[in-house]
Amino acid sequence: MLDFARYLAGLVLVLGLLAGFAFILRRGYAQGLIPGFPGQGSERRMRVVETLMVDPRRRMVIVEVDGTEHVLLLGAERETVLGRQPAREKFTPEMPGGESEPQ
């Protein structure tokens, strides 16, 4: 009976350590404390601007990476970079009277 209690206590200890480690990692990722992982403290470097289905097997995608837009043609068997250009500035509409729209 003593062996079973020791086994159970060891299992609870190991599972507790795993849960604690997972909690610490998730918290570090969410706050941007761990480099290389985006979180609240860091801005994403890449985003999909627009997608367009060309035909049932191919899709055209505009991806912005570090201020440059890349036009990609994605197919079932290969991907092709069609072009690159500096990213457009983000449009912010102005309200009458010269004030910017609240965000």
C-alpha positions in Angstrom: 0.0 0.0 0.0 2.9 2.3 0.7 4.3 1.8 -2.8 0.9 2.8 -4.3 0.8 6.0 -2.2 4.4 6.9 -3.3 3.5 6.2 -6.9 0.4 8.4 -6.7 2.3 11.2 -4.9 5.0 11.1 -7.6 2.4 11.2 -10.3 0.6 14.2 -8.8 4.0 16.0 -8.4 5.0 15.4 -12.0 1.6 16.5 -13.3 1.7 19.6 -11.2 5.2 20.5 -12.4 4.1 20.1 -16.0 1.0 22.2 -15.5 3.0 24.9 -13.8 5.6 24.9 -16.6 2.9 25.1 -19.3 1.2 28.0 -17.4 4.5 29.9 -17.2 5.3 29.4 -20.9 1.8 30.5 -22.0 2.0 33.6 -19.8 5.5 34.4 -21.2 4.2 34.0 -24.8 1.1 36.2 -24.2 3.1 39.0 -22.7 5.8 38.9 -25.4 8.6 38.1 -22.9 9.9 35.2 -24.8 11.7 36.4 -28.0 10.5 35.1 -31.3 6.9 34.6 -30.3 4.4 37.4 -31.0 2.4 38.5 -28.0 0.8 41.6 -26.6 4.2 43.3 -26.2 5.3 42.9 -29.8 3.9 43.8 -33.2 3.5 41.1 -35.9 5.9 41.3 -38.8 3.7 39.5 -41.3 0.0 39.7 -42.3 -2.2 38.6 -45.2 -3.6 41.7 -46.9 -5.8 40.1 -49.5 -6.6 36.8 -51.2 -8.3 36.0 -54.5 -9.3 32.6 -55.9 -8.0 32.5 -59.5 -9.5 29.1 -60.3 -10.4 26.0 -58.2 -6.7 25.0 -57.9 -4.9 28.4 -57.6 -5.1 31.3 -55.3 -3.4 34.7 -55.5 -2.3 36.2 -52.1 -0.9 39.6 -51.1 1.3 39.2 -48.0 2.9 42.2 -46.2 6.3 41.4 -44.5 8.4 44.1 -42.9 6.9 46.9 -44.9 7.0 45.1 -48.3 4.1 43.5 -50.1 4.7 40.2 -51.8 2.2 39.0 -54.5 2.1 35.1 -54.4 0.4 32.6 -56.7 -0.3 29.5 -54.6 -1.2 26.3 -56.4 -1.6 22.7 -55.6 1.9 21.7 -56.5 4.0 24.9 -56.3 4.1 28.5 -55.2 5.4 31.5 -57.2 6.4 35.0 -56.2 4.9 37.3 -58.8 6.2 40.6 -57.5 7.3 42.8 -54.6 6.6 46.4 -53.8 6.8 48.7 -50.8 3.6 48.4 -48.7 0.9 51.1 -49.0 0.4 53.5 -46.2 -2.7 52.7 -44.1 -5.7 54.7 -45.0 -7.2 56.7 -42.1 -10.4 58.5 -43.0 -10.9 62.0 -41.8 -14.1 63.4 -40.5 -15.3 66.9 -41.6 -13.5 69.6 -39.7 -10.0 67.9 -40.1 -10.4 65.5 -37.2 -9.4 61.8 -37.5 -12.0 59.1 -36.9 -11.7 57.7 -33.4 -10.4 54.2 -33.3 
